[in-house]
Amino acid sequence: MENWYPKNIIAGGFGEEYNIGTIDFIMHQSGFSEVLDKRTLNFAEVGIWKGGTSYKLAEFLENKGTLYLFDYTDSVNYVIDRLNEKGFNNIKGFGSTQKYLDSYNWELGKLIAGTNHPIFDYVFLDGAHTWAIDALAFFLLDRLVKVGGYIDLDDYNWSLKGSSLDPEKIPETELLYTKEQIESKQIKMIIDTLILTSNNYIEVVKNKIYKKIL
């Protein structure tokens, strides 16, 4: 199965929609504004769609840090082109195909192999929203997030059922997931099962943002 993902699930284009909770935390609660002139910051966004949040992250970094973007190759190329047009040249893109068992996890694995140490101060995981992909993504990102850094997962109460990927809208969804998986809140499952039970993280924004302490 390839090139099945719908291209019209969000109406907004580049820079038109962004995650308010993520940007507000980074700008006003994280302390990053105070350190931006003193050291380089590395942010990652995993799942970027049309780049609304990417634009805000690049704008915050002001070319003083690096923004890593992970998504399907066409989305990554589109957003990087738009960011370059806005004068941001601090972007690194990591694209994947829509082949059934390909995802940003492959690129994350290669990044771990190439760096072999934590590099990210902040990671916003807003990708597949499924256990099959994002549970592994969490463990991979954990290897890349610095102690004192943050991991941010969006859509705690999201489920495939009732979303733009509901099988009533996208028949392929029913081929990929069981009824239980379609109806389950899979980001909630990742947070409750993997993060809140870990001694390595503390919750700083309920059901969303977690600081790595160990």
MDTraj code that builds the backbone (N, CA, C; nanometers):
import mdtraj as md
import numpy as np

residues = "MET GLU ASN TRP TYR PRO LYS ASN ILE ILE ALA GLY GLY PHE GLY GLU GLU TYR ASN ILE GLY THR ILE ASP PHE ILE MET HIS GLN SER GLY PHE SER GLU VAL LEU ASP LYS ARG THR LEU ASN PHE ALA GLU VAL GLY ILE TRP LYS GLY GLY THR SER TYR LYS LEU ALA GLU PHE LEU GLU ASN LYS GLY THR LEU TYR LEU PHE ASP TYR THR ASP SER VAL ASN TYR VAL ILE ASP ARG LEU ASN GLU LYS GLY PHE ASN ASN ILE LYS GLY PHE GLY SER THR GLN LYS TYR LEU ASP SER TYR ASN TRP GLU LEU GLY LYS LEU ILE ALA GLY THR ASN HIS PRO ILE PHE ASP TYR VAL PHE LEU ASP GLY ALA HIS THR TRP ALA ILE ASP ALA LEU ALA PHE PHE LEU LEU ASP ARG LEU VAL LYS VAL GLY GLY TYR ILE ASP LEU ASP ASP TYR ASN TRP SER LEU LYS GLY SER SER LEU ASP PRO GLU LYS ILE PRO GLU THR GLU LEU LEU TYR THR LYS GLU GLN ILE GLU SER LYS GLN ILE LYS MET ILE ILE ASP THR LEU ILE LEU THR SER ASN ASN TYR ILE GLU VAL VAL LYS ASN LYS ILE TYR LYS LYS ILE LEU".split()
xyz = np.array([
    [0.0848, -0.1192, 0.0000],
    [0.0000, 0.0000, 0.0000],
    [0.0884, 0.1242, 0.0000],
    [0.0633, 0.2159, -0.0914],
    [0.1477, 0.3338, -0.1050],
    [0.0641, 0.4519, -0.1518],
    [0.1040, 0.5724, -0.1054],
    [0.0384, 0.6970, -0.1458],
    [-0.1114, 0.6956, -0.1174],
    [-0.1472, 0.6412, -0.0006],
    [-0.2888, 0.6320, 0.0369],
    [-0.3331, 0.7488, 0.1241],
    [-0.2372, 0.8194, 0.1854],
    [-0.2740, 0.9188, 0.2854],
    [-0.3454, 1.0366, 0.2198],
    [-0.4602, 1.0788, 0.2727],
    [-0.5372, 1.1861, 0.2089],
    [-0.4646, 1.3195, 0.2139],
    [-0.4755, 1.3981, 0.1091],
    [-0.4051, 1.5252, 0.1000],
    [-0.4910, 1.6439, 0.1414],
    [-0.6157, 1.6212, 0.1780],
    [-0.7064, 1.7330, 0.2046],
    [-0.7704, 1.7260, 0.3423],
    [-0.6983, 1.6654, 0.4410],
    [-0.7624, 1.6504, 0.5710],
    [-0.7614, 1.7798, 0.6519],
    [-0.6760, 1.8756, 0.6155],
    [-0.6731, 2.0051, 0.6824],
    [-0.6805, 2.1129, 0.5755],
    [-0.7664, 2.2116, 0.5986],
    [-0.7869, 2.3137, 0.4966],
    [-0.6734, 2.4150, 0.4935],
    [-0.6128, 2.4434, 0.6083],
    [-0.5126, 2.5482, 0.6168],
    [-0.3859, 2.5171, 0.5398],
    [-0.3217, 2.6218, 0.4870],
    [-0.1948, 2.6066, 0.4184],
    [-0.0796, 2.6462, 0.5084],
    [0.0360, 2.6708, 0.4504],
    [0.1566, 2.7016, 0.5253],
    [0.1361, 2.8230, 0.6159],
    [0.1685, 2.8065, 0.7427],
    [0.1642, 2.9163, 0.8375],
    [0.0262, 2.9550, 0.8862],
    [-0.0794, 2.8875, 0.8399],
    [-0.2142, 2.9300, 0.8744],
    [-0.2660, 2.8669, 1.0030],
    [-0.2193, 2.7486, 1.0364],
    [-0.2648, 2.6813, 1.1573],
    [-0.1431, 2.6294, 1.2327],
    [-0.1418, 2.6494, 1.3642],
    [-0.0301, 2.5996, 1.4433],
    [-0.0813, 2.5569, 1.5800],
    [0.0019, 2.4798, 1.6505],
    [-0.0386, 2.4303, 1.7808],
    [-0.0138, 2.5382, 1.8858],
    [-0.1196, 2.5995, 1.9328],
    [-0.1081, 2.7126, 2.0247],
    [-0.0416, 2.6710, 2.1553],
    [-0.0795, 2.5538, 2.2091],
    [-0.0225, 2.5089, 2.3357],
    [0.1274, 2.4895, 2.3285],
    [0.1733, 2.4333, 2.2190],
    [0.3171, 2.4112, 2.2003],
    [0.3925, 2.5434, 2.1913],
    [0.3465, 2.6323, 2.1071],
    [0.4173, 2.7589, 2.0865],
    [0.4124, 2.8457, 2.2118],
    [0.2993, 2.8477, 2.2805],
    [0.2894, 2.9259, 2.4039],
    [0.3878, 2.8743, 2.5092],
    [0.3987, 2.7435, 2.5222],
    [0.4914, 2.6878, 2.6203],
    [0.6349, 2.7239, 2.5849],
    [0.6729, 2.7077, 2.4610],
    [0.8100, 2.7365, 2.4199],
    [0.8432, 2.8839, 2.4403],
    [0.7521, 2.9720, 2.4075],
    [0.7791, 3.1148, 2.4138],
    [0.7751, 3.1705, 2.5551],
    [0.6857, 3.1170, 2.6399],
    [0.6591, 3.1833, 2.7676],
    [0.6868, 3.0995, 2.8916],
    [0.7010, 2.9680, 2.8788],
    [0.7142, 2.8858, 2.9986],
    [0.8404, 2.8004, 3.0039],
    [0.9042, 2.7792, 2.8927],
    [1.0166, 2.6855, 2.8864],
    [1.1488, 2.7442, 2.9319],
    [1.1616, 2.8766, 2.9284],
    [1.2897, 2.9410, 2.9573],
    [1.3812, 2.9482, 2.8360],
    [1.3374, 2.9001, 2.7220],
    [1.4223, 2.9009, 2.6034],
    [1.4563, 3.0425, 2.5567],
    [1.3652, 3.1360, 2.5760],
    [1.3908, 3.2734, 2.5315],
    [1.5143, 3.3311, 2.5986],
    [1.5382, 3.2922, 2.7250],
    [1.6515, 3.3457, 2.8004],
    [1.7849, 3.2849, 2.7574],
    [1.7817, 3.1647, 2.7005],
    [1.9078, 3.0976, 2.6653],
    [1.9377, 3.1028, 2.5163],
    [1.8435, 3.1523, 2.4367],
    [1.8586, 3.1467, 2.2918],
    [1.9816, 3.2232, 2.2434],
    [2.0167, 3.3327, 2.3097],
    [2.1342, 3.4103, 2.2687],
    [2.2640, 3.3557, 2.3272],
    [2.2513, 3.2557, 2.4150],
    [2.3698, 3.2039, 2.4830],
    [2.4170, 3.0702, 2.4277],
    [2.3242, 2.9926, 2.3736],
    [2.3631, 2.8633, 2.3175],
    [2.2656, 2.8228, 2.2083],
    [2.3083, 2.7315, 2.1263],
    [2.2253, 2.6817, 2.0178],
    [2.1186, 2.5871, 2.0709],
    [1.9986, 2.6004, 2.0195],
    [1.8896, 2.5098, 2.0537],
    [1.8547, 2.4243, 1.9319],
    [1.8233, 2.2991, 1.9575],
    [1.7783, 2.2087, 1.8519],
    [1.6364, 2.1624, 1.8819],
    [1.5432, 2.1951, 1.7922],
    [1.4048, 2.1519, 1.8043],
    [1.3750, 2.0488, 1.6953],
    [1.2806, 1.9590, 1.7242],
    [1.2348, 1.8642, 1.6240],
    [1.0825, 1.8632, 1.6220],
    [1.0286, 1.8563, 1.5028],
    [0.8839, 1.8391, 1.4856],
    [0.8627, 1.7132, 1.4022],
    [0.7920, 1.6189, 1.4597],
    [0.7690, 1.4904, 1.3944],
    [0.6217, 1.4847, 1.3545],
    [0.5967, 1.5009, 1.2253],
    [0.4608, 1.5185, 1.1751],
    [0.4357, 1.6670, 1.1579],
    [0.4435, 1.7182, 1.0353],
    [0.4423, 1.8636, 1.0150],
    [0.3270, 1.9119, 0.9273],
    [0.2654, 1.8233, 0.8536],
    [0.1596, 1.8544, 0.7585],
    [0.1965, 1.9735, 0.6714],
    [0.1255, 2.0869, 0.6831],
    [0.1522, 2.2020, 0.5968],
    [0.2457, 2.3055, 0.6606],
    [0.2964, 2.2772, 0.7805],
    [0.4033, 2.3598, 0.8343],
    [0.3630, 2.4797, 0.9176],
    [0.2393, 2.4837, 0.9673],
    [0.1997, 2.5972, 1.0503],
    [0.2836, 2.6088, 1.1762],
    [0.2973, 2.4985, 1.2493],
    [0.3786, 2.4994, 1.3704],
    [0.5265, 2.5101, 1.3343],
    [0.5673, 2.4492, 1.2252],
    [0.7071, 2.4581, 1.1805],
    [0.7478, 2.6041, 1.1624],
    [0.6609, 2.6815, 1.1025],
    [0.6900, 2.8233, 1.0798],
    [0.7101, 2.8965, 1.2122],
    [0.6228, 2.8707, 1.3094],
    [0.6346, 2.9364, 1.4385],
    [0.7623, 2.8940, 1.5117],
    [0.7991, 2.7668, 1.4992],
    [0.9221, 2.7182, 1.5629],
    [1.0443, 2.7824, 1.4982],
    [1.0459, 2.7888, 1.3655],
    [1.1584, 2.8513, 1.2958],
    [1.1671, 3.0000, 1.3296],
    [1.0531, 3.0648, 1.3394],
    [1.0477, 3.2066, 1.3744],
    [1.1040, 3.2291, 1.5140],
    [1.0714, 3.1416, 1.6077],
    [1.1228, 3.1537, 1.7440],
    [1.2744, 3.1363, 1.7461],
    [1.3245, 3.0381, 1.6734],
    [1.4684, 3.0106, 1.6739],
    [1.5487, 3.1210, 1.6052],
    [1.4884, 3.1920, 1.5129],
    [1.5530, 3.3051, 1.4452],
    [1.6883, 3.2688, 1.3852],
    [1.7008, 3.1500, 1.3308],
    [1.8262, 3.1021, 1.2719],
    [1.9397, 3.0893, 1.3738],
    [1.9052, 3.0928, 1.5029],
    [2.0062, 3.0750, 1.6075],
    [2.0131, 2.9302, 1.6550],
    [1.9249, 2.8495, 1.6060],
    [1.9235, 2.7077, 1.6375],
    [1.8775, 2.6320, 1.5154],
    [1.8645, 2.5018, 1.5282],
    [1.8288, 2.4178, 1.4142],
    [1.6947, 2.3501, 1.4367],
    [1.6123, 2.3491, 1.3328],
    [1.4824, 2.2839, 1.3365],
    [1.4880, 2.1604, 1.2467],
    [1.4602, 2.0439, 1.3057],
    [1.4583, 1.9165, 1.2354],
    [1.3128, 1.8799, 1.2064],
    [1.2822, 1.8489, 1.0817],
    [1.1447, 1.8185, 1.0409],
    [1.1354, 1.6770, 0.9866],
    [1.0350, 1.6019, 1.0345],
    [1.0138, 1.4631, 0.9942],
    [0.8700, 1.4451, 0.9469],
    [0.8542, 1.3921, 0.8265],
    [0.7206, 1.3632, 0.7735],
    [0.7390, 1.2957, 0.6378],
    [0.6288, 1.2812, 0.5647],
    [0.6401, 1.2336, 0.4274],
    [0.7268, 1.3306, 0.3475],
    [0.8000, 1.2775, 0.2517],
    [0.8966, 1.3577, 0.1772],
    [0.8328, 1.4792, 0.1112],
    [0.7138, 1.4635, 0.0527],
    [0.6521, 1.5772, -0.0146],
    [0.6168, 1.6884, 0.0839],
    [0.5708, 1.6517, 0.2037],
    [0.5408, 1.7526, 0.3060],
    [0.6674, 1.8223, 0.3533],
    [0.7733, 1.7448, 0.3773],
    [0.8996, 1.8026, 0.4231],
    [0.9552, 1.9005, 0.3196],
    [0.9547, 1.8597, 0.1937],
    [1.0081, 1.9471, 0.0880],
    [0.9251, 2.0743, 0.0741],
    [0.7929, 2.0588, 0.0813],
    [0.7045, 2.1753, 0.0706],
    [0.7325, 2.2762, 0.1818],
    [0.7397, 2.2265, 0.3059],
    [0.7567, 2.3167, 0.4197],
    [0.8958, 2.3800, 0.4186],
    [0.9984, 2.3033, 0.3871],
    [1.1332, 2.3604, 0.3829],
    [1.1421, 2.4690, 0.2759],
    [1.0826, 2.4463, 0.1610],
    [1.0820, 2.5488, 0.0558],
    [1.0148, 2.6764, 0.1047],
    [0.9014, 2.6622, 0.1745],
    [0.8313, 2.7799, 0.2235],
    [0.9141, 2.8519, 0.3322],
    [0.9785, 2.7754, 0.4181],
    [1.0605, 2.8361, 0.5228],
    [1.1821, 2.9064, 0.4640],
    [1.2421, 2.8464, 0.3634],
    [1.3549, 2.9111, 0.2958],
    [1.3120, 3.0432, 0.2326],
    [1.1930, 3.0453, 0.1754],
    [1.1402, 3.1683, 0.1159],
    [1.1232, 3.2783, 0.2206],
    [1.0953, 3.2372, 0.3453],
    [1.0792, 3.3334, 0.4543],
    [1.2136, 3.3738, 0.5155],
    [1.3225, 3.3173, 0.4652],
    [1.4546, 3.3560, 0.5137],
    [1.5123, 3.2661, 0.6210],
    [1.4474, 3.1524, 0.6474],
    [1.4986, 3.0603, 0.7488],
    [1.5852, 2.9539, 0.6809],
    [1.7099, 2.9459, 0.7242],
    [1.8022, 2.8501, 0.6635],
    [1.8571, 2.7516, 0.7647],
    [1.7890, 2.7426, 0.8784],
    [1.8339, 2.6556, 0.9874],
    [1.7501, 2.5278, 0.9945],
    [1.7146, 2.4719, 0.8794],
    [1.6202, 2.3607, 0.8742],
    [1.6890, 2.2359, 0.8197],
    [1.6626, 2.1222, 0.8840],
    [1.7063, 1.9936, 0.8335],
    [1.5825, 1.9059, 0.8130],
    [1.5695, 1.8489, 0.6947],
    [1.4514, 1.7700, 0.6630],
    [1.4807, 1.6220, 0.6516],
    [1.3853, 1.5412, 0.6991],
    [1.3968, 1.3960, 0.6963],
    [1.2636, 1.3397, 0.6460],
    [1.2617, 1.2994, 0.5200],
    [1.1387, 1.2532, 0.4587],
    [1.1301, 1.1020, 0.4495],
    [1.0066, 1.0526, 0.4490],
    [0.9821, 0.9093, 0.4323],
    [0.8770, 0.8896, 0.3237],
    [0.8700, 0.7678, 0.2737],
    [0.7688, 0.7351, 0.1737],
    [0.6382, 0.6976, 0.2440],
    [0.5357, 0.6694, 0.1642],
    [0.4099, 0.6204, 0.2193],
    [0.3974, 0.4691, 0.2079],
    [0.5083, 0.4022, 0.1870],
    [0.5034, 0.2566, 0.1872],
    [0.4561, 0.2078, 0.3237],
    [0.3885, 0.0950, 0.3243],
    [0.3171, 0.0464, 0.4416],
    [0.4017, 0.0429, 0.5688],
    [0.5253, -0.0072, 0.5598],
    [0.6079, -0.0200, 0.6792],
    [0.7201, 0.0832, 0.6849],
    [0.7076, 0.1901, 0.6101],
    [0.8025, 0.3009, 0.6204],
    [0.7404, 0.4104, 0.7056],
    [0.8238, 0.4850, 0.7765],
    [0.7766, 0.5981, 0.8569],
    [0.8975, 0.6797, 0.8992],
    [0.8713, 0.7874, 0.9727],
    [0.9807, 0.8684, 1.0264],
    [1.0665, 0.7915, 1.1250],
    [1.0195, 0.6780, 1.1737],
    [1.1015, 0.5996, 1.2667],
    [1.2304, 0.5516, 1.2012],
    [1.2259, 0.5256, 1.0713],
    [1.3476, 0.4841, 1.0007],
    [1.4507, 0.5966, 1.0027],
    [1.4058, 0.7177, 0.9767],
    [1.4959, 0.8333, 0.9774],
    [1.5458, 0.8634, 1.1179],
    [1.4604, 0.8460, 1.2179],
    [1.5044, 0.8659, 1.3563],
    [1.6125, 0.7645, 1.3931],
    [1.5942, 0.6403, 1.3500],
    [1.6947, 0.5385, 1.3767],
    [1.8282, 0.5724, 1.3134],
    [1.8258, 0.6204, 1.1906],
    [1.9488, 0.6604, 1.1232],
    [2.0140, 0.7791, 1.1933],
    [1.9325, 0.8696, 1.2452],
    [1.9868, 0.9857, 1.3177],
    [2.0565, 0.9411, 1.4459],
    [1.9969, 0.8470, 1.5172],
    [2.0608, 0.7921, 1.6369],
    [2.1950, 0.7289, 1.6013],
    [2.1956, 0.6497, 1.4949],
    [2.3190, 0.5827, 1.4524],
    [2.4266, 0.6842, 1.4141],
    [2.3847, 0.7962, 1.3572],
    [2.4807, 0.8953, 1.3109],
    [2.5311, 0.9901, 1.4176],
    [2.4531, 1.0085, 1.5232],
    [2.4926, 1.1041, 1.6274],
    [2.5408, 1.0361, 1.7549],
    [2.4681, 0.9305, 1.7938],
    [2.5028, 0.8508, 1.9124],
    [2.5039, 0.9321, 2.0415],
    [2.4279, 1.0434, 2.0467],
    [2.4134, 1.1183, 2.1709],
    [2.2880, 1.2062, 2.1592],
    [2.2324, 1.2487, 2.2719],
    [2.1122, 1.3335, 2.2673],
    [2.1426, 1.4685, 2.2020],
    [2.0524, 1.5150, 2.1167],
    [2.0750, 1.6417, 2.0469],
    [1.9589, 1.7397, 2.0596],
    [1.8408, 1.6935, 2.1014],
    [1.7228, 1.7791, 2.0977],
    [1.6912, 1.8412, 2.2328],
    [1.6595, 1.9719, 2.2289],
    [1.6103, 2.0414, 2.3479],
    [1.4581, 2.0304, 2.3576],
    [1.3936, 2.0139, 2.2454],
    [1.2467, 2.0063, 2.2425],
    [1.2034, 1.9233, 2.1230],
    [1.1100, 1.8322, 2.1457],
    [1.0530, 1.7507, 2.0390],
    [0.9019, 1.7597, 2.0462],
    [0.8402, 1.7926, 1.9344],
    [0.6945, 1.7923, 1.9227],
    [0.6552, 1.6746, 1.8353],
    [0.5957, 1.5729, 1.8968],
    [0.5533, 1.4521, 1.8266],
    [0.4053, 1.4657, 1.7928],
    [0.3777, 1.4923, 1.6664],
    [0.2408, 1.5144, 1.6194],
    [0.2214, 1.4400, 1.4878],
    [0.2562, 1.3109, 1.4890],
    [0.2607, 1.2338, 1.3659],
    [0.1427, 1.1421, 1.3455],
    [0.1709, 1.0129, 1.3462],
    [0.0683, 0.9140, 1.3120],
    [-0.0411, 0.9021, 1.4171],
    [-0.0086, 0.9317, 1.5434],
    [-0.1049, 0.9203, 1.6532],
    [-0.1448, 0.7756, 1.6814],
    [-0.0640, 0.6817, 1.6382],
    [-0.0972, 0.5413, 1.6596],
    [0.0122, 0.4727, 1.7400],
    [-0.0294, 0.3719, 1.8170],
    [0.0645, 0.2949, 1.8974],
    [0.1702, 0.2285, 1.8091],
    [0.1287, 0.1731, 1.6964],
    [0.2195, 0.0968, 1.6109],
    [0.3392, 0.1796, 1.5661],
    [0.3196, 0.3076, 1.5422],
    [0.4282, 0.3942, 1.4972],
    [0.4833, 0.4800, 1.6107],
    [0.3970, 0.5436, 1.6879],
    [0.4449, 0.6442, 1.7819],
    [0.4930, 0.5891, 1.9151],
    [0.4576, 0.4661, 1.9497],
    [0.5190, 0.4056, 2.0682],
    [0.6683, 0.3861, 2.0425],
    [0.7027, 0.3343, 1.9249],
    [0.8439, 0.3218, 1.8886],
    [0.9081, 0.4591, 1.8746],
    [0.8359, 0.5535, 1.8144],
    [0.8904, 0.6885, 1.7985],
    [0.9285, 0.7477, 1.9342],
    [0.8466, 0.7249, 2.0357],
    [0.8793, 0.7770, 2.1684],
    [1.0133, 0.7226, 2.2171],
    [1.0355, 0.5924, 2.2053],
    [1.1607, 0.5338, 2.2523],
    [1.2800, 0.5843, 2.1711],
    [1.2614, 0.6036, 2.0423],
    [1.3685, 0.6580, 1.9609],
    [1.3975, 0.8028, 1.9979],
    [1.2930, 0.8807, 2.0151],
    [1.3109, 1.0210, 2.0527],
    [1.3713, 1.0345, 2.1919],
    [1.3378, 0.9425, 2.2798],
    [1.3971, 0.9439, 2.4132],
    [1.5498, 0.9359, 2.4057],
    [1.6017, 0.8644, 2.3088],
    [1.7460, 0.8538, 2.2888],
    [1.8053, 0.9861, 2.2394],
    [1.7210, 1.0696, 2.1808],
    [1.7686, 1.1927, 2.1179],
    [1.7407, 1.3182, 2.1986],
    [1.6560, 1.3093, 2.3011],
    [1.6217, 1.4256, 2.3840],
    [1.7226, 1.4382, 2.4986],
    [1.7734, 1.5591, 2.5164],
    [1.8692, 1.5849, 2.6231],
    [1.8001, 1.5804, 2.7598],
    [1.8729, 1.5471, 2.8626],
    [1.8223, 1.5660, 2.9984],
    [1.7989, 1.7156, 3.0181],
    [1.6820, 1.7513, 3.0676],
    [1.6418, 1.8913, 3.0767],
    [1.5595, 1.9366, 2.9582],
    [1.5521, 1.8526, 2.8535],
    [1.4713, 1.8833, 2.7370],
    [1.3286, 1.8330, 2.7528],
    [1.2492, 1.8528, 2.6496],
    [1.1065, 1.8236, 2.6582],
    [1.0613, 1.7379, 2.5402],
    [0.9608, 1.6546, 2.5668],
    [0.8871, 1.5876, 2.4602],
    [0.7392, 1.6232, 2.4747],
    [0.6806, 1.6583, 2.3647],
    [0.5451, 1.7145, 2.3595],
    [0.4633, 1.6265, 2.2650],
    [0.3557, 1.5701, 2.3167],
    [0.2672, 1.4857, 2.2350],
    [0.1298, 1.5506, 2.2284],
    [0.0797, 1.5663, 2.1086],
    [-0.0485, 1.6342, 2.0925],
    [-0.1631, 1.5344, 2.0850],
    [-0.2824, 1.5829, 2.1156],
    [-0.4079, 1.5092, 2.0913],
    [-0.4266, 1.3887, 2.1832],
    [-0.4218, 1.4122, 2.3119],
    [-0.4338, 1.3072, 2.4124],
    [-0.5603, 1.2238, 2.3942],
    [-0.6701, 1.2871, 2.3604],
    [-0.7985, 1.2169, 2.3502],
    [-0.8366, 1.1801, 2.2068],
    [-0.7438, 1.1902, 2.1157],
    [-0.7711, 1.1607, 1.9740],
    [-0.7874, 1.0104, 1.9512],
    [-0.8724, 0.9750, 1.8584],
    [-0.8845, 0.8356, 1.8134],
    [-0.9087, 0.8356, 1.6633],
    [-0.8784, 0.7253, 1.5996],
    [-0.9056, 0.7128, 1.4571],
    [-1.0552, 0.7281, 1.4291],
    [-1.1368, 0.6685, 1.5166],
    [-1.2811, 0.6826, 1.5045],
    [-1.3203, 0.8281, 1.5257],
    [-1.3908, 0.8848, 1.4301],
    [-1.4341, 1.0227, 1.4409],
    [-1.3340, 1.1239, 1.3887],
    [-1.2165, 1.0770, 1.3479],
    [-1.1147, 1.1678, 1.2950],
    [-1.1256, 1.1743, 1.1428],
    [-1.0364, 1.2498, 1.0814],
    [-1.0338, 1.2567, 0.9358],
    [-0.9868, 1.1260, 0.8734],
    [-0.9366, 1.0334, 0.9576],
    [-0.8972, 0.9002, 0.9099],
    [-0.9993, 0.7930, 0.9487],
    [-1.1154, 0.8344, 0.9939],
    [-1.2236, 0.7396, 1.0235],
    [-1.2475, 0.6503, 0.9016],
    [-1.2631, 0.5198, 0.9236],
    [-1.2831, 0.4308, 0.8082],
    [-1.4042, 0.4652, 0.7235],
    [-1.4997, 0.5378, 0.7775],
    [-1.6130, 0.5805, 0.6957],
    [-1.5693, 0.6815, 0.5896],
    [-1.4563, 0.7502, 0.6173],
    [-1.4041, 0.8479, 0.5218],
    [-1.2876, 0.7903, 0.4412],
    [-1.2028, 0.7120, 0.5098],
    [-1.0845, 0.6535, 0.4470],
    [-1.0932, 0.5020, 0.4647],
    [-1.1449, 0.4287, 0.3679],
    [-1.1662, 0.2839, 0.3829],
    [-1.0391, 0.2072, 0.4177],
    [-0.9212, 0.2584, 0.3759],
    [-0.7957, 0.1896, 0.4045],
    [-0.7704, 0.1751, 0.5540],
    [-0.8249, 0.2649, 0.6339],
    [-0.8044, 0.2593, 0.7788],
    [-0.8535, 0.1262, 0.8352],
    [-0.9666, 0.0782, 0.7849],
    [-1.0230, -0.0467, 0.8343],
    [-0.9386, -0.1671, 0.7944],
    [-0.8587, -0.1523, 0.6904],
    [-0.7683, -0.2586, 0.6493],
    [-0.6425, -0.2620, 0.7349],
    [-0.6080, -0.1469, 0.7940],
    [-0.4823, -0.1341, 0.8680],
    [-0.4969, -0.1587, 1.0175],
    [-0.6169, -0.1390, 1.0732],
    [-0.6350, -0.1438, 1.2180],
    [-0.7571, -0.2280, 1.2563],
    [-0.7512, -0.2838, 1.3764],
    [-0.8660, -0.3558, 1.4300],
    [-0.9707, -0.2559, 1.4785],
    [-1.0905, -0.3058, 1.5052],
    [-1.1969, -0.2203, 1.5583],
    [-1.1546, -0.1588, 1.6916],
    [-1.0899, -0.2382, 1.7759],
    [-1.0433, -0.1866, 1.9049],
    [-0.9421, -0.0739, 1.8851],
    [-0.8498, -0.0912, 1.7923],
    [-0.7497, 0.0117, 1.7672],
    [-0.8117, 0.1381, 1.7094],
    [-0.9098, 0.1215, 1.6241],
    [-0.9770, 0.2376, 1.5649],
    [-1.0486, 0.3195, 1.6712],
    [-1.1047, 0.2524, 1.7695],
    [-1.1830, 0.3219, 1.8721],
    [-1.0983, 0.3686, 1.9908],
    [-0.9759, 0.3206, 2.0033],
    [-0.8921, 0.3523, 2.1188],
    [-0.8241, 0.4882, 2.1046],
    [-0.7947, 0.5492, 2.2182],
    [-0.7184, 0.6746, 2.2225],
    [-0.5704, 0.6368, 2.2346],
    [-0.5043, 0.6305, 2.1210],
    [-0.3719, 0.5699, 2.1191],
    [-0.2613, 0.6615, 2.1717],
    [-0.2735, 0.7925, 2.1568],
    [-0.1762, 0.8823, 2.2198],
    [-0.1906, 0.8765, 2.3717],
    [-0.3134, 0.8700, 2.4201],
    [-0.3370, 0.8524, 2.5632],
    [-0.2698, 0.7244, 2.6130],
    [-0.2785, 0.6193, 2.5335],
    [-0.2170, 0.4919, 2.5696],
    [-0.0650, 0.5058, 2.5797],
    [-0.0045, 0.5798, 2.4864],
    [0.1404, 0.6017, 2.4897],
    [0.1803, 0.6823, 2.6126],
    [0.1076, 0.7887, 2.6391],
    [0.1401, 0.8732, 2.7535],
    [0.1202, 0.7981, 2.8847],
    [0.0047, 0.7361, 2.9001],
    [-0.0271, 0.6691, 3.0265],
    [0.0616, 0.5479, 3.0509],
    [0.0930, 0.4751, 2.9440],
    [0.1642, 0.3486, 2.9590],
    [0.3156, 0.3650, 2.9586],
    [0.3670, 0.4566, 2.8774],
    [0.5113, 0.4657, 2.8590],
    [0.5761, 0.5847, 2.9292],
    [0.5075, 0.6982, 2.9355],
    [0.5700, 0.8187, 2.9905],
    [0.5394, 0.8360, 3.1383],
    [0.4134, 0.8274, 3.1746],
    [0.3766, 0.8513, 3.3144],
    [0.4274, 0.7421, 3.4078],
    [0.4618, 0.6279, 3.3547],
    [0.5172, 0.5201, 3.4369],
    [0.6698, 0.5237, 3.4405],
    [0.7303, 0.6196, 3.3713],
    [0.8758, 0.6295, 3.3650],
    [0.9276, 0.7273, 3.4705],
    [1.0380, 0.6931, 3.5335],
    [1.1023, 0.7836, 3.6285],
    [1.1868, 0.8896, 3.5591],
    [1.1956, 0.8812, 3.4273],
    [1.2814, 0.9731, 3.3526],
    [1.2128, 1.1038, 3.3153],
    [1.0796, 1.1104, 3.3345],
    [1.0044, 1.2272, 3.2900],
    [0.9113, 1.2779, 3.3996],
    [0.8922, 1.4096, 3.4001],
    [0.7881, 1.4700, 3.4830],
    [0.6933, 1.5473, 3.3922],
    [0.5674, 1.5482, 3.4296],
    [0.4658, 1.6169, 3.3504],
    [0.4687, 1.7657, 3.3837],
    [0.4799, 1.8496, 3.2809],
    [0.4800, 1.9946, 3.3036],
    [0.3561, 2.0615, 3.2452],
    [0.2961, 2.0038, 3.1446],
    [0.1652, 2.0456, 3.0947],
    [0.0815, 1.9194, 3.0845],
    [-0.0297, 1.9164, 3.1550],
    [-0.1078, 1.7934, 3.1699],
    [-0.1434, 1.7324, 3.0350],
    [-0.1178, 1.6031, 3.0260],
    [-0.1530, 1.5231, 2.9080],
    [-0.0846, 1.5700, 2.7794],
    [0.0261, 1.6471, 2.7931],
    [0.0866, 1.7033, 2.6718],
    [0.2391, 1.7116, 2.6761],
    [0.2974, 1.7815, 2.7727],
    [0.4408, 1.8121, 2.7684],
    [0.5112, 1.7532, 2.8901],
    [0.6253, 1.6894, 2.8633],
    [0.6990, 1.6159, 2.9664],
    [0.8462, 1.6539, 2.9609],
    [0.9033, 1.6827, 3.0796],
    [1.0442, 1.7213, 3.0877],
    [1.1273, 1.5990, 3.1253],
    [1.2367, 1.5798, 3.0534],
    [1.3257, 1.4668, 3.0801],
    [1.4180, 1.5048, 3.1943],
    [1.4155, 1.4299, 3.3025],
    [1.4958, 1.4629, 3.4200],
    [1.6084, 1.3627, 3.4447],
    [1.6043, 1.2486, 3.3803],
    [1.7089, 1.1473, 3.3968],
    [1.7482, 1.0912, 3.2596],
])
top = md.Topology()
chain = top.add_chain()
for i, resn in enumerate(residues, 1):
    res = top.add_residue(resn, chain, resSeq=i)
    for name in ("N", "CA", "C"):
        top.add_atom(name, md.element.get_by_symbol(name[0]), res)
traj = md.Trajectory(xyz[None], top)
